[in-house]
Amino acid sequence: MGLVRGVQVGFTICNLTIENQDSLCQTSFINNIKDFCLCAAIKPNSTVGDIEGEMAAWCMKPSHGMHLILKSALKGVQFMKTPDYVQAVGFIDQMLINWNGEDYGGEMVQI
C-alpha cells in the first residue's frame, strides 16, 4: 500500500507459526525488561528515513512471532513502568537489528 511516508508492509496477527528472522509481524510488546519488542528494519543496513513504513517487530523473548534480538545486541537497558506508561531505553548494537551503523535514527510513527 503506497503511503505518503512510503510503502507499508507487514501484518499484526502474529504467533509462533511465523516466528523467524524473516517475520513481517509489526505488533510490539513491552511487558518487562526481559520481554519487550521494538521496531526495526527488515533488510540489513537500512536507515530509518528510507524505510519507515517497512519495519517489523524485533523481540527479546521468543513466542511472539517476531524477529529475535540477540542478547549480545543489548549494551544496557532500563525499564520503567508507571500508572500511565511503560518505557524501555538503552543502548543497542543497531547493526544486529538490521540498522545501518551510521544511522542516528529519526521519528518512526507506528500505526
C-alpha positions, 0 to 999 in steps of 0.5 A: 500500500503506497503511503505518503511516508512510503510503502507499508508492509507487514501484518499484526496477527502474529504467533509462533507459526511465523516466528523467524528472522524473516517475520513481517509481524509489526505488533510490539510488546513491552511487558518487562525488561526481559520481554519487550519488542521494538521496531526495526528494519527488515533488510540489513543496513537500512536507515530509518528515513528510507524505510519507515513504513517497512519495519517489523517487530524485533523481540527479546523473548521468543513466542511472539512471532517476531524477529529475535534480538540477540542478547549480545545486541543489548549494551544496557537497558532500563525499564520503567513502568508507571500508572500511565506508561511503560518505557524501555531505553538503552543502548543497542548494537543497531547493526544486529537489528538490521540498522545501518551503523551510521544511522542516528535514527529519526521519528518512526510513527507506528500505526 
